[in-house]
Amino acid sequence: MTAQEPQKQLQVHLVTISSDNEGQRIDNFLITQLKGVPKSMIYRILRKGEVRVNKKRIKPEYKLNIGDEVRIPPVRVAEKVNPPLSPKLDKIAVLEHAIIYEDEVILAINKPSGIAVHGGSGLSFGVIEGLRALRPDSRFLELVHRIDRETSGILLIAKKRSALNSLHEQLRLKQMSKNYLALVKGDWPSSCKVVQAPLLKNVLKSGERIVRVNQEGKPSETRFKVEERFGFATLVRASPITGRTHQIRVHTQYTGHPIAFDNRYGDEQFDHELAKTQLNRLFLHAANVQFTHPSTGETMQLNAPLDGALQQCLTILRQHQ
């Protein structure tokens, strides 16, 4: 229904909760069920008792159980519907080839650089929208975590809510380990194995997020190991212990060794020196992740190879040693 079309009389909708939505808060469940309905309206119908679970009034923080019957009242709203994404679009087709692991409850892709993990901020397309177009029969697909648009590498997606809850708990308890490869300016000192520097996020009027080391920020820790040296550059393995926005990028800048082709925290002279490798993207790649499988309890270790641009950069640097 578009804004110009007459609004239709909606019916009371009854939904029986399956394992896909077990443990989800009722307010978040309604947000997914009532697309285009303002959050203020959703909280209003909850407050007024128009939403019922098992014929009883509930609070917004109520967590759903398998078998719950949810009464969703008629909600009239003029909603502009975007046309569905076609699985044939080039970017979406790329995602199909980027899948490195998939089973009944989780999916992992080697995300290409330049694709956001989700739409928003002026972007209509992201990884999660693309995967939903590729998997129209999947009732549940949600991001387990995020990586920056410019960063490539492993991104985990849950195919069941129980898997999402399990993996989020592992992240919260720091039981999931993630390792990144980054090409940084200069000769990274072997003695610098840990950077602990609090990070404060600022949002500019343009909507751009800029993160700075600031004592008023959140505690942040990244561990580093030198992988390879190239004279004016070093390939390091970065393992974030905390998961702050732009953490690795800001911690490397803070030590005086910014990442190659970082358009926010980088060094133009360093980027200029790397021009001979034809590199034109951020050299930050989520190369490895280790976690416990939500269903089997097995220890999972997934690896994502570097793309052609990053491999070429390293090959040329080795030739010029």
N, C-alpha and C positions, 0 to 999 in steps of 0.2 A: 504493500500500500504506500503510495506517495502522498506528499502533502496536499496535492491537488485532488486526490481521489476521496470520495465520500467514505467516512469511517463506518465500518461494519459493526453490528451488534455482536459482541463477543459472548461466548458461553463460559460457564464455570468449567474449569479444567481440573480433573483429578489425576494425579500422577502417583504411581506406586514406586517407591525407591528400590533400586537394585544395588548390587555391589559397586557399580560404577560411581555412585554418589554417596556411598556410606562414609560417614564422618565429616561430610561437608556441612558448613554452616548454612542455615536456611536462607539468610540474606544473600550469600554468594550464589546459592542454587537458583534463587529467583532472578538474580541478575543475568544468569545464563539462559533462563527460560523465557524471560520477558525482554527480548532484544529491543533496544531503542527506548525502553521505558526509563525515565530519569530515576536515579537512585533515591532522590527525595520522595518520589511517589511510591517506590518499593517499601521504604521505611514507614511511610504513612499508612499503607494498607496493612503492614505488619502491626503497627501500633494500634490501629483501629480494630484489630482482630478479624480482618477479612480473610487473612490467610490462616488456614487451620491445618494442624497435623493430627491425624487420628481424631478429628472432630474437636480438637482442643486448641485454645489460643496458645501461641508460643512467642518467645522473645527472639530478637534477631540473631543472638549467639547460639540458639538451639542447634545441636548437631544431629544430622539425619541418621537413622538406622535402617537397615534392610527391612523392607516390608512396610515402612511408614507410608501412609496415604496422605498426600499433600493436596489440599484444596487451594487452587489458584483462582482468585475471583476474576470477573471480567474487567479488563483494563483497556480503556480507549486511549489510543495515542496515535498521532500522525507520524509515521516513520518512513524515512527515505531509505529504500532498500538498494544497496549496491549490487550490480550484476555479479553472479558467482565467478570466481577465478577459473579460467580454463586450464585443465591439466596439460594442455599442449603449449602453454606459454614457455618460452625458452628458460626463464629462471626457475620455473617449477620443474621442468624436465631435468635441469641440472641437479635439483635436490634429490630426485629419484636415484641418480647415479652416485650421489654423495652419501647414501646410506651405507654405513659400515657394519651395523649390527641391528637385528630386529628379532623379537620373539613375541609372545602373546601379551607381555606387560610393559616392555620398554623398547625404545627405538633410539639409535644413536646415529648422528650424521657427522661427516667431516665438513663443517660449514665453510663455504667459500667466503673469502674476504669481500666486503662490499654489500653483503646482504644482511639486513637487520634481522634480529631474532623474532620480532613481531612488528606489525604495522602500528602507526601512530606518529605524532609529531610531523604530520604532512606526508607520511609514507602509507600507501594503501596496501603494500605488500611486505610480508616478512616470512621467515621460515615457518612459523606455526600456521599461518594462513595457507602457505603453499602446501604443507603436508596435509592439511585438512582437505585441500582440493584433490590431492593425490589419493587420499584414503577416505572417500566420502562415506564409506560404510562403518568407519571407526566412530563410535559414539563418544569417545573420550580421547583427546590428545592435548596434553598440556606440557609446557616447558618446565623442566626440573630446575634449571638455573639459566642464567643469561651470560652471553659474552658480547663484547662490543661489536658494532657493525663492521669495523675495519679489521677485527681479529678473525683469524681462521681457526679451524680445528673442531675438536669434539664438543658436541652439544647433545645433551640427553633429553629425551621426551618420554613422558609416561603415557601409557595407553590404558591404564586403569587408575582410579583414585587411590586404591590401596597401595599401588606402586609409588605414586606421587608422595603420599604421606610417609612411606618408608624411606624414600630417598631424601626428602626434606628433613626427616629426623636424623639421618646420617650426616647431612650437611650441618645441622644445628649442633650435633655432638662432635663435629670435626672428625668423623669416621670415613669420610670420602676424601681421597687425595687426588689433586689435579696438578699436572706438570706442564709448563709452557716452555717453548723455546723462543728466545728473543735475541736479536742481533743489536748490541749496544755500542755506543761510542767509546773509543779508547781502550785502554788496557785494564780490564776489571781486576781489582786486587783479589788474589786467592784468599786473603784473610777476611774478606767481606762475605760472610756466609749467611748472615741474617740482617735484615733491615726491619727495625721496629720504629715506626714513625706514625703518629696519629693523623688521620685524614679528615678534612672538612670539605663537604660538598657545597658548592655555590651554584645557583641557577641564574644565569644572566637573563636580561629582559628578552633576548632573542629566543630563550628556551634552552640555549646551549648549557651543558653541565661542565663546570670546571672544578677540579679537585686540587686542593693544596695541602701541604703538610702544615698542620696548625695544632698547637697544644690543646685547643678547645675541641678538636675533632675526635673521631672514634678510634680506639686502639686498633692498629693494623700491623700485621707481620707477614713478611715474605722471606722465604729461604732461597739462597742462590748457590749454584755450583757452576764453575767454568767448564764448558764442553770443548771449546776450540778457540784459539787465538789467531788473529789476522793482522797484527801490527797496529792498525788504527781502529780496529773493531774487535769485539769479543762476542762469541756465541755463548749465551748462558742459559742454564735451565732454571726457571723460576717456579717455585712451589708456594702458592699463597696459602697461608694458614687461616687468615680471615678472608672474607669475600667482599671487600669494599669496591665501590665504583672506581674504575681506572687504576686500581691499586698497583699493579705491576708497573704500569706506565709512569705513575707519579713517584714510586719508590726508586726506580732506575734514574729518573730525572734528579731526584733529591740527592743521590750519591754522585752526581756529575757525569753519569753515563746514560743519557737518554736513548730510547729505542729508535732505530732507523725508520725514517719517514713517518714519524709521529707528528701529525699536523696540529696537535694541541700542546704537546710537551717536548717536542723534538728540537733538533739543532740543524739549522739550514746548511752550515758549512759541512757537517758530517754527511748530510744527505747528498750534498754536491759531490763529495769524494766518492760516494757509492754510485754515482751516475754511470760509471763504466760497466756496472753489472746490469743496467737497465731496470733496476728495481724501482717500482713506482707505488708501492703499498707498504703499510705498516708491517714490519717484520716481527710479529707476535703471533704465535701459533699454539693452540691448546693441543699438545701432542699426545697426552696420556691421561687416563683417568682410572682410578681403582676404587671399587665399591663392593658392597655385598648385594647380591641379587635379591630383590624384594620377595620373590616366590620360593626360590630353591635354597637360599642361604649360601650359595656358592660365591667365592671371591672372584669377582670379574675384573679383568684388566683389558682395557680397550686402547688401541693405538691408532693414531691418524697420521698418515704420511704428509710431508710438506708438499705444497703445490709446486707447479713448474717454475713460477717466478722466484720462490724462495730457494728452491734447489739450484736454479741457475745462478743466483746471487752467490751462494756458497761455493759452487764449482769455480766460478771466475775468481773469487777471492783466493781460493786455494792455488789457482794457476799463477797468481801474481805474488805469491809469498816470497 
